[in-house]
Amino acid sequence: MSAVRLRRRAFWCPALLLACLLFAACALGKAAEPVDPGQLLAHADKIKTIDHPRFVQIINDLGAKPNSLQPAQLGYLRFLEAWQVAYSGDYDLGGRLLTQVIDKSDDPVLRFRATATLINILGIGHRYDDAFARLAQLLDQLPTVNDATARFQGLGEAAQVLIAAGQYDQAASYAEQMIADYPKGETTCKGMFFKLHALFKSGRLQSLSPDFAEGVNTCVGAGEVLVANTLRADIAAFDIQQGASREAIALLQTNYADVRRDQYPSLMSQFDALMAQAYWETGDSDHARKSAISAINMSIKSEYTEPLSIAYDVLYRIAKEEGNTRAALDYHEQFMAADKGHLNDITARTLAYQMVRQQVEDKKIQLFDLSRRNQILQLQQELDREAVKTSRTYIVALLLLLASIGFLLYRLRRSQLRFMHLARRDGLTGICNRQHFVEEATHALRYSAKSSRSACLILIDLDHFKTVNDTHGHAVGDHVLKRTVAVCQRYLRSRDVFGRLGGEEFGILFPECGAEQALARAEEIRQAIAEVPLDRDAGHVMVTASLGVASAERSGYNLHRLMVDADDALYRAKREGRNRVATASSAASGRAPGDLEISYAGELG
């Protein structure tokens, strides 16, 4: 339940490669197809996302007779072949072929385009340091690029990669440049997509503006069906967030055949995962299961992606609802592995972006330092020629200069430490985020197991939180979450681990705490949440919570097992009426999901 909500809040774009898949080389209109090899290559470049099967046929035909091509045409063909290899999902080979184009081509525009595509390949291969370093070089070159199409692609590349790094405002600014200055043969489709996708990913979207429908219509009119369907995926994800799952299903089903036709694995997996999530929300378990399995089958092998996490979570929910404990545990373990891998990847991406940014700043400071050292040498030479009185002035200037350099280095170090702290904390409440909670809780459980000390896990989920957001707005909803954290912190010890697991769900690990003591503390927290209303400026909002308790004495010291048992208890507490505490039974390791003990504590209203 909580993991599904978390998925609603942040859905990943089909793949970093999408930016380079959107761009064409020239504008040939809709005239008859040319026969000259050079014009045929440009035509293939133009239609590669509009008529992909014909694009593949053209490059295969030209590749069968390379001796008929001039050197520049052959380099162009090698670039398109590398693009197709990456499009089909073989990112390692695609990256190697693009590197060969960059190393061997004499055409600076072609090298620029190949570099832009390679950045995506490096990102998909989790080589984020290299990807963002090349992006910095690409942005430095951008003002000198006169080719309108290559510049258009470079702006799109910057927008796409910055979205992946969480820099949504900066990405939107590049997208607006694309909208304002698109080359001949292009439209505002791709710029609108990146701008709207950045808005969706930022989490600031309160309602679906008409711009989304306009963006879809613009892309369909331009023949960019792949881009239109990617934007439709964002619309469907937003509909699911707002509880309009049936509308999401209708949108996805209507365009599913086009997605299958384009044979882009990442987008197919995204559509399947969204349909699985929407079907589950509407109670259609059979279709949810089929779509989830299809999303898993279409995922890139050995990659942890957002659709993969959603698919495993839906299968876990279905198995738990059906009472299949073994299957539920297996799917939950696969979900935890996929979710942790995906969260680790997001953190690695963000850290890599910040580190490369810091390296660029370091390089600027080093250049600044070198320039000032040269000035210092010149000052020292002048000191030898000037009188003692004049030399004192230069010495003071020198000391001030060295002090300013030291101050710049000090501020740089502080910003690095601040970023490392923020990467571990939830941006709204300031407590541990999901990844850091898992790390700290695992460490605490390992210590408890070695010292044979007891430990308990509590999962807390606010009741009817969506109603609070819908009735009072997201600002009040955020206030409720922060107030809940403040209430819980009054009952925590210094060694307790407290984190936000996603949406309105929180987790607390109590080291050195037995089951009875944890149940009593959970009851205190439940009462405190129910008894403390929001202040009058927010409308006197009353909120209750349901809590699930699992102990290491019964479930063992494995965090996955504890979370499954606590989630089962929480699930029962919700079904039994909410605003109560439930604890896992003593047979937790081998029992059915309904085999729980319930501690009832009355409902409000």
Secondary structure, DSSP 4 states (H G I P E B T S, - for coil): -HHHHHHHH----S-TTHHHHT--S---TT-PPP-SHHHHHHHHHHHTTTSHHHHHHHHHHHHT-GGGS-HHHHHHHHHHHHHHHHHTT-HHHHHHHHHHHHHH---HHHHHHHHHHHHHHHHHTT-HHHHHHHHHHHHHHGGG---HHHHHHHHHHHHHHHHHTT-HHHHHHHHHHHHHSPPTT--SHHHHHHHHHHHHHHT---S--HHHHHHHHHHHHTT-HHHHHHHHHHHHHHHHHTT-HHHHHHHHHHHHHHHHHHT-HHHHHHHHHHHHHHHHHTT-HHHHHHHHHHHHHHSPTT---HHHHHHHHHHHHHHHHTT-HHHHHHHHHHHHHHHHHHHHHHHHHHHHHHHHHHHHHHHHHHHHHHHHHHHHHHHHHHHHHS-HHHHHHHHHHHHHHHHHHHHHHHHHHHHHHHHHHHTTB-TTT-SB-HHHHHHHHHHHHHHHHHTT--EEEEEEEETTHHHHHHHH-HHHHHHHHHHHHHHHHTT--TT-EEEEEETTEEEEEEET--HHHHHHHHHHHHHHHHH-PPPGGGT-----EEEEEEEHHHH-S-HHHHHHHHHHHHHHHHHTTSSSEEEE-TTTTT--TT-EEEE------
